[in-house]
Amino acid sequence: MKLWCATTNPGKVREFRLLGAEVEILPGMEQIDAPVEDGDTFEENAALKAIYYSRHAPGLLFADDSGLEVDALGGEPGVYSARYAGEGATDALNNTLLLRRLESINDRRARFVCVIALADAGKLIRTFRGTVEGEILRAPRGSGGFGYDPLFFYPPFGQTLAEIPADEKFTVSHRGNALRAMLDWIG
């Protein structure tokens, strides 16, 4: 079964395809104005994107919203993960701000969260949530992945998500967990 995906992030698409799912980017997505992501939760943002873009899809479409939650920062950056350092911020700027805010903090527990929303013809079908627990290092390590991966240490592997090969990362990642939940539900 082909699933349409509403994302312009090639890193996410590569990860979604690791499970062998037939995932394609929504055709013509670059010509569709993006909806405003003004939800307070990952669930709200994923759902609004899935509902919006599914009106343009020839079948089932999913969209995700994901980010990093740091316990000592009250869950920040949360839904603002991609724009933590401001609109249009780069991964490097977001990582620098995160490290600055955690500079004097020893409790560095964090989790990545991904919520995938599945929709069809403008109607939300269901959401699926995945998480992965870890901690934020004091300096980046590794060159793989994207976003906060170089700072996110995953204790069971003894490495950051940026040091773990993509196929191994996807077996434990928040995005992998959410996608597996959706695919299992679809059957």
Backbone as JSON, one array per atom type, in Angstrom:
{
  "sequence": "MKLWCATTNPGKVREFRLLGAEVEILPGMEQIDAPVEDGDTFEENAALKAIYYSRHAPGLLFADDSGLEVDALGGEPGVYSARYAGEGATDALNNTLLLRRLESINDRRARFVCVIALADAGKLIRTFRGTVEGEILRAPRGSGGFGYDPLFFYPPFGQTLAEIPADEKFTVSHRGNALRAMLDWIG",
  "N": [[0.84, -1.17, 0.0], [0.6, 2.16, -0.91], [1.68, 5.03, 0.75], [1.21, 8.44, 1.28], [3.27, 11.15, 2.08], [3.54, 14.09, 3.95], [5.97, 16.06, 3.88], [8.89, 18.06, 3.6], [11.32, 17.43, 4.3], [14.16, 15.77, 3.59], [15.67, 14.04, 5.18], [13.84, 12.91, 6.95], [12.22, 11.48, 5.15], [14.03, 9.56, 4.16], [14.4, 8.11, 6.53], [11.76, 7.15, 6.98], [11.49, 5.38, 4.86], [13.2, 3.33, 5.56], [11.93, 1.25, 6.86], [10.89, -0.18, 4.86], [8.5, 0.6, 3.92], [6.19, 1.75, 1.48], [6.57, 4.76, 0.8], [5.85, 7.95, -0.32], [6.6, 11.3, -1.19], [4.15, 13.81, -1.04], [2.83, 14.62, -4.16], [3.63, 17.63, -5.85], [3.86, 19.13, -3.57], [5.54, 21.25, -2.97], [4.31, 23.39, -4.21], [2.1, 23.92, -2.71], [0.76, 26.01, -0.32], [2.03, 26.14, 2.94], [0.45, 25.09, 5.97], [-0.23, 27.01, 8.96], [1.6, 26.17, 11.74], [0.37, 26.09, 14.61], [-0.26, 24.7, 16.85], [-0.32, 23.57, 20.28], [0.75, 21.2, 21.0], [2.58, 18.26, 19.94], [0.81, 16.44, 18.83], [-1.38, 18.05, 18.04], [-0.19, 19.69, 16.05], [0.75, 17.76, 14.18], [-1.69, 16.61, 13.41], [-3.08, 18.81, 12.29], [-1.51, 19.35, 10.05], [-1.67, 16.9, 8.64], [-4.44, 16.66, 8.09], [-4.83, 18.99, 6.54], [-3.0, 18.66, 4.3], [-3.9, 16.2, 3.32], [-6.09, 16.69, 1.81], [-5.14, 17.15, -0.66], [-4.09, 14.8, -1.52], [-3.9, 11.62, -3.25], [-4.81, 9.47, -1.75], [-4.29, 7.71, 1.36], [-2.62, 9.78, 3.68], [0.15, 10.8, 5.62], [1.45, 12.9, 8.2], [4.01, 14.3, 10.2], [4.93, 15.55, 13.43], [7.59, 16.52, 15.3], [10.07, 16.57, 17.89], [12.33, 17.75, 20.44], [12.32, 17.22, 23.92], [13.38, 18.56, 26.89], [13.9, 17.77, 30.17], [14.86, 19.44, 32.33], [14.42, 21.91, 31.29], [11.76, 22.33, 31.35], [10.44, 20.93, 29.34], [11.13, 22.24, 27.03], [12.93, 22.29, 23.91], [10.52, 21.49, 22.73], [7.54, 21.78, 20.83], [8.65, 23.81, 19.43], [11.08, 23.04, 18.46], [12.37, 22.98, 15.86], [12.59, 25.65, 15.33], [13.8, 26.83, 17.48], [15.87, 28.66, 18.01], [14.82, 30.76, 16.67], [12.8, 31.85, 13.83], [13.57, 30.18, 10.83], [15.96, 29.23, 11.79], [19.07, 27.47, 11.88], [20.2, 24.02, 12.28], [22.6, 24.11, 13.69], [22.46, 26.6, 15.04], [20.21, 26.17, 16.68], [21.17, 24.05, 18.26], [23.33, 25.29, 19.54], [22.0, 27.24, 21.11], [20.5, 25.53, 22.79], [22.59, 24.23, 24.2], [23.68, 26.43, 25.52], [21.56, 27.16, 27.2], [21.52, 24.98, 28.86], [23.9, 25.05, 30.14], [24.78, 25.31, 32.93], [23.47, 23.24, 34.1], [23.01, 20.06, 35.49], [21.23, 17.9, 35.35], [20.36, 16.39, 32.61], [18.47, 14.97, 31.26], [16.43, 13.87, 28.57], [14.09, 13.6, 25.85], [13.28, 12.46, 22.6], [10.42, 13.12, 20.7], [7.92, 11.95, 18.54], [5.05, 12.44, 16.68], [2.85, 10.95, 14.55], [0.36, 11.67, 12.28], [-2.39, 10.31, 10.66], [-4.34, 10.7, 7.82], [-7.2, 11.07, 5.64], [-8.52, 12.42, 2.8], [-9.02, 14.97, 4.04], [-9.87, 14.27, 6.57], [-9.08, 13.34, 9.84], [-7.7, 10.29, 10.78], [-6.22, 8.85, 12.75], [-3.75, 9.21, 15.39], [-0.28, 8.54, 16.12], [2.15, 7.91, 18.5], [5.6, 8.16, 19.21], [8.55, 7.69, 21.17], [11.92, 8.32, 22.36], [14.26, 7.87, 24.87], [16.91, 9.71, 26.42], [19.91, 11.61, 26.96], [21.26, 14.95, 27.06], [24.32, 15.84, 25.74], [27.34, 17.73, 26.55], [28.72, 18.65, 24.42], [28.66, 18.36, 20.84], [28.63, 15.16, 19.11], [29.52, 13.07, 16.45], [28.52, 12.68, 12.99], [26.3, 11.95, 11.6], [22.71, 11.75, 11.0], [20.43, 14.43, 11.89], [19.34, 17.7, 12.98], [19.03, 17.74, 16.45], [20.47, 15.45, 16.88], [23.39, 15.1, 17.14], [23.82, 15.89, 19.77], [22.29, 14.29, 21.35], [22.49, 11.74, 23.48], [22.28, 8.27, 23.54], [21.9, 6.02, 25.91], [21.67, 3.01, 25.91], [23.09, 2.29, 23.57], [25.42, 3.62, 23.92], [26.19, 5.86, 22.5], [25.76, 8.9, 20.53], [22.79, 9.82, 18.71], [23.69, 10.7, 16.29], [25.96, 9.28, 15.87], [25.26, 6.71, 15.44], [24.61, 4.25, 12.99], [22.21, 4.88, 10.38], [20.22, 2.87, 9.9], [20.3, 1.37, 12.27], [19.72, 3.36, 14.14], [17.07, 3.92, 13.48], [15.76, 1.72, 14.48], [15.31, 2.27, 17.12], [14.5, 4.87, 17.32], [12.41, 7.79, 17.91], [10.88, 8.51, 15.68], [10.95, 6.15, 14.19], [9.62, 4.44, 15.99], [7.05, 5.62, 16.09], [6.28, 5.39, 13.39], [6.34, 2.59, 13.03], [4.25, 1.91, 14.76], [2.09, 3.05, 13.38], [2.14, 1.63, 10.93], [1.75, -0.99, 11.87], [-0.85, -0.72, 12.84], [-2.26, -0.11, 10.5], [-1.93, -2.49, 9.26]],
  "CA": [[0.0, 0.0, 0.0], [1.36, 3.4, -0.99], [1.31, 6.08, 1.68], [1.74, 9.75, 0.93], [3.87, 11.81, 3.23], [3.61, 15.54, 3.83], [7.19, 16.61, 4.44], [9.91, 18.5, 2.65], [12.58, 17.08, 4.96], [14.66, 14.52, 3.0], [16.14, 13.15, 6.25], [12.68, 12.16, 7.44], [11.79, 10.53, 4.11], [14.99, 8.44, 4.19], [14.09, 7.29, 7.7], [10.49, 6.46, 6.78], [11.68, 4.29, 3.89], [14.02, 2.26, 6.14], [11.07, 0.13, 7.24], [10.41, -0.85, 3.66], [7.17, 1.11, 3.58], [6.11, 2.47, 0.22], [6.29, 6.13, 1.2], [6.18, 8.94, -1.34], [6.27, 12.68, -0.85], [2.96, 14.29, -1.71], [3.18, 15.3, -5.41], [3.32, 19.05, -5.93], [3.82, 19.71, -2.24], [6.25, 22.54, -2.95], [3.4, 24.44, -4.7], [0.99, 24.08, -1.77], [1.11, 26.85, 0.83], [2.07, 25.38, 4.19], [-0.44, 25.59, 7.03], [0.43, 27.56, 10.13], [1.71, 25.18, 12.82], [0.15, 26.86, 15.82], [-0.71, 23.83, 17.92], [0.46, 23.57, 21.52], [1.31, 19.86, 21.2], [2.98, 17.56, 18.72], [-0.41, 15.84, 18.27], [-2.15, 19.08, 17.34], [0.51, 20.11, 14.82], [0.73, 16.65, 13.21], [-3.06, 16.46, 12.9], [-3.47, 19.91, 11.38], [-0.79, 19.17, 8.77], [-2.21, 15.73, 7.93], [-5.78, 17.02, 7.59], [-4.65, 19.99, 5.49], [-2.38, 18.11, 3.09], [-4.62, 15.03, 2.79], [-7.06, 17.18, 0.83], [-4.42, 17.19, -1.94], [-3.48, 13.49, -1.75], [-4.74, 10.62, -3.91], [-5.02, 8.34, -0.85], [-3.89, 7.96, 2.74], [-1.46, 10.65, 3.84], [0.53, 11.06, 7.0], [2.36, 14.0, 8.49], [4.5, 14.16, 11.55], [5.52, 16.66, 14.14], [8.52, 15.91, 16.22], [11.0, 17.48, 18.51], [13.09, 17.38, 21.62], [11.85, 17.72, 25.2], [14.42, 18.48, 27.9], [13.22, 17.85, 31.46], [15.31, 20.59, 33.12], [13.94, 23.14, 30.64], [10.3, 22.3, 31.36], [9.95, 20.38, 28.08], [11.67, 22.96, 25.85], [12.26, 23.22, 23.02], [9.18, 21.0, 22.42], [7.01, 22.01, 19.48], [9.47, 24.85, 18.79], [12.41, 22.46, 18.24], [12.97, 23.37, 14.58], [12.77, 27.11, 15.32], [14.15, 27.18, 18.86], [16.69, 29.87, 17.98], [14.12, 31.74, 15.85], [12.33, 31.41, 12.52], [14.64, 29.95, 9.87], [17.19, 28.85, 12.48], [19.75, 26.25, 11.43], [20.45, 23.04, 13.33], [23.73, 24.58, 14.5], [21.98, 27.66, 15.94], [19.35, 25.54, 17.69], [22.03, 23.28, 19.16], [24.09, 26.25, 20.35], [21.09, 27.79, 22.1], [20.21, 24.48, 23.75], [23.76, 24.06, 25.07], [23.8, 27.62, 26.36], [20.52, 27.11, 28.25], [21.82, 23.86, 29.77], [25.3, 25.18, 30.54], [25.04, 25.07, 34.35], [22.5, 22.23, 34.55], [23.54, 18.7, 35.47], [20.17, 16.98, 34.94], [20.26, 16.62, 31.17], [17.55, 13.97, 30.69], [15.63, 14.4, 27.48], [13.5, 12.61, 24.97], [12.74, 12.86, 21.31], [9.01, 12.74, 20.54], [7.37, 12.06, 17.19], [3.65, 12.06, 16.51], [2.43, 10.82, 13.16], [-1.09, 11.73, 12.1], [-2.85, 9.68, 9.43], [-5.6, 11.33, 7.38], [-7.69, 10.74, 4.3], [-9.49, 13.39, 2.24], [-9.35, 16.03, 4.97], [-10.38, 13.75, 7.84], [-8.09, 12.66, 10.68], [-8.03, 8.9, 11.1], [-5.63, 8.48, 14.03], [-2.37, 9.63, 15.62], [0.62, 7.52, 16.65], [3.23, 8.6, 19.21], [6.82, 7.41, 19.5], [9.55, 8.43, 21.93], [13.19, 7.67, 22.7], [14.82, 8.56, 26.03], [18.36, 9.85, 26.44], [20.38, 12.8, 27.66], [21.94, 15.92, 26.22], [25.74, 15.98, 26.03], [27.84, 19.1, 26.65], [29.29, 19.0, 23.12], [28.17, 17.44, 19.81], [29.45, 14.03, 18.66], [29.0, 12.34, 15.3], [28.2, 13.47, 11.8], [25.09, 11.46, 10.96], [21.45, 12.3, 11.48], [20.15, 15.85, 11.67], [18.73, 18.33, 14.14], [19.73, 17.63, 17.73], [21.09, 14.12, 16.98], [24.76, 15.07, 17.67], [23.83, 16.17, 21.21], [21.39, 13.36, 22.04], [23.17, 10.51, 23.83], [21.37, 7.16, 23.78], [22.7, 5.14, 26.77], [21.82, 1.6, 25.55], [24.09, 2.11, 22.52], [26.63, 4.32, 24.32], [26.53, 6.78, 21.43], [24.71, 9.84, 20.16], [22.05, 9.37, 17.53], [24.48, 11.07, 15.11], [27.05, 8.31, 15.73], [24.65, 5.41, 15.16], [24.17, 4.13, 11.59], [20.79, 5.22, 10.21], [19.31, 1.72, 10.05], [20.26, 1.05, 13.7], [19.02, 4.47, 14.8], [15.64, 3.82, 13.21], [15.18, 0.64, 15.29], [15.01, 2.77, 18.46], [14.17, 6.29, 17.3], [11.04, 8.26, 18.09], [10.21, 8.46, 14.39], [10.78, 4.74, 13.87], [8.58, 3.89, 16.87], [5.74, 6.12, 15.65], [5.95, 4.81, 12.08], [6.0, 1.17, 13.23], [2.9, 1.86, 15.34], [1.11, 3.33, 12.32], [2.13, 0.52, 9.97], [1.11, -2.12, 12.55], [-2.28, -0.43, 12.91], [-2.8, -0.24, 9.15], [-1.94, -3.93, 9.0]],
  "C": [[0.89, 1.24, 0.0], [0.79, 4.4, 0.0], [1.95, 7.38, 1.21], [2.19, 10.44, 2.19], [3.96, 13.31, 2.98], [4.85, 16.03, 4.58], [8.07, 17.1, 3.29], [11.29, 18.18, 3.2], [13.1, 15.74, 4.41], [15.19, 13.55, 4.04], [15.01, 12.31, 6.79], [12.25, 11.11, 6.43], [12.72, 9.33, 4.08], [14.69, 7.52, 5.37], [12.8, 6.52, 7.51], [10.65, 5.25, 5.85], [12.5, 3.12, 4.44], [13.2, 1.05, 6.55], [10.54, -0.63, 6.04], [9.02, -0.41, 3.25], [7.25, 1.85, 2.25], [5.61, 3.88, 0.52], [6.74, 7.06, 0.09], [5.8, 10.32, -0.83], [5.06, 13.09, -1.67], [3.35, 15.04, -2.98], [2.75, 16.77, -5.39], [3.32, 19.77, -4.59], [4.49, 21.09, -2.19], [5.39, 23.69, -3.48], [2.23, 24.71, -3.76], [1.47, 24.94, -0.61], [1.03, 26.02, 2.1], [1.08, 25.96, 5.2], [0.38, 26.17, 8.17], [0.42, 26.49, 11.22], [1.59, 25.93, 14.14], [-0.4, 26.01, 16.96], [0.21, 23.91, 19.13], [1.13, 22.23, 21.77], [1.75, 19.28, 19.86], [1.76, 16.95, 18.04], [-1.2, 16.86, 17.47], [-1.49, 19.48, 16.03], [0.51, 19.01, 13.76], [-0.65, 16.52, 12.58], [-3.43, 17.58, 11.94], [-2.76, 19.79, 10.04], [-1.38, 18.01, 7.97], [-3.58, 16.04, 7.33], [-5.65, 17.97, 6.4], [-4.11, 19.36, 4.2], [-3.13, 16.92, 2.5], [-5.69, 15.44, 1.79], [-6.46, 17.21, -0.57], [-3.86, 15.83, -2.33], [-4.45, 12.52, -2.42], [-5.0, 9.38, -3.05], [-4.59, 8.73, 0.56], [-2.62, 8.8, 2.79], [-1.14, 10.76, 5.33], [1.49, 12.23, 7.06], [2.84, 13.8, 9.91], [4.88, 15.5, 12.13], [6.4, 16.02, 15.19], [9.45, 16.95, 16.8], [11.6, 16.9, 19.77], [12.44, 18.01, 22.85], [12.95, 17.49, 26.23], [13.77, 18.73, 29.26], [13.57, 19.13, 32.23], [14.85, 21.93, 32.54], [12.42, 23.16, 30.54], [9.7, 21.79, 30.06], [10.4, 21.14, 26.85], [12.73, 22.1, 25.19], [10.88, 22.75, 22.55], [8.76, 21.27, 20.99], [7.78, 23.1, 18.73], [10.87, 24.34, 18.44], [13.08, 22.95, 16.96], [13.26, 24.87, 14.52], [13.1, 27.64, 16.7], [14.95, 28.48, 18.92], [16.07, 30.95, 17.08], [13.7, 31.16, 14.52], [13.52, 31.27, 11.57], [15.95, 29.55, 10.5], [17.76, 27.56, 11.89], [19.87, 25.28, 12.6], [21.55, 23.52, 14.26], [23.29, 25.67, 15.48], [21.09, 27.1, 17.04], [20.17, 24.78, 18.72], [22.82, 24.2, 20.08], [23.22, 26.86, 21.45], [20.77, 26.77, 23.19], [21.38, 24.3, 24.72], [23.94, 25.25, 26.01], [22.78, 27.57, 27.5], [20.78, 26.0, 29.26], [23.2, 23.98, 30.42], [25.57, 24.83, 32.01], [24.12, 24.0, 34.94], [23.1, 20.83, 34.42], [22.51, 17.67, 35.03], [19.88, 17.25, 33.47], [19.37, 15.58, 30.48], [16.65, 14.62, 29.65], [15.0, 13.25, 26.71], [13.16, 13.26, 23.64], [11.33, 12.32, 21.24], [8.65, 12.9, 19.06], [5.91, 11.62, 17.24], [3.35, 12.08, 15.03], [0.91, 10.84, 13.15], [-1.43, 11.18, 10.72], [-4.21, 10.27, 9.07], [-5.95, 10.87, 5.98], [-8.75, 11.77, 3.91], [-9.96, 14.43, 3.27], [-9.91, 15.57, 6.31], [-9.27, 12.99, 8.57], [-8.57, 11.26, 10.99], [-7.52, 8.54, 12.49], [-4.24, 9.08, 14.14], [-1.6, 8.51, 16.3], [1.83, 8.23, 17.25], [4.39, 7.66, 19.46], [7.8, 8.28, 20.26], [10.84, 7.62, 22.01], [13.82, 8.52, 23.79], [16.34, 8.61, 25.94], [18.75, 11.05, 27.27], [21.17, 13.68, 26.71], [23.4, 16.04, 26.67], [26.12, 17.46, 26.11], [28.48, 19.58, 25.35], [28.8, 17.97, 22.1], [29.18, 16.33, 19.51], [28.76, 13.36, 17.49], [28.58, 13.26, 14.17], [26.94, 12.98, 11.08], [23.86, 12.17, 11.5], [21.29, 13.77, 11.15], [19.54, 16.4, 12.94], [19.62, 18.21, 15.37], [20.46, 16.3, 17.9], [22.52, 14.14, 17.53], [24.87, 15.34, 19.17], [23.08, 15.12, 22.02], [22.08, 12.01, 22.24], [22.15, 9.45, 24.18], [22.13, 6.1, 24.58], [22.77, 3.66, 26.36], [22.86, 1.33, 24.46], [25.41, 2.79, 22.87], [27.11, 5.33, 23.28], [25.42, 7.82, 21.27], [23.96, 9.27, 18.97], [22.77, 9.73, 16.25], [25.65, 10.11, 14.88], [26.54, 6.93, 15.32], [24.28, 5.34, 13.68], [22.65, 4.29, 11.48], [19.85, 4.05, 10.42], [19.21, 1.29, 11.51], [19.48, 2.1, 14.47], [17.51, 4.29, 14.66], [14.98, 2.71, 14.02], [14.77, 1.12, 16.67], [14.46, 4.2, 18.46], [12.69, 6.56, 17.51], [10.25, 8.14, 16.79], [9.96, 7.01, 13.97], [9.67, 4.11, 14.7], [7.19, 4.35, 16.45], [5.33, 5.5, 14.32], [5.59, 3.34, 12.21], [4.6, 1.03, 13.81], [1.84, 2.1, 14.28], [1.01, 2.14, 11.36], [1.5, -0.73, 10.57], [-0.4, -1.94, 12.59], [-2.94, -0.59, 11.55], [-2.9, -1.71, 8.77], [-1.34, -4.25, 7.71]]
}
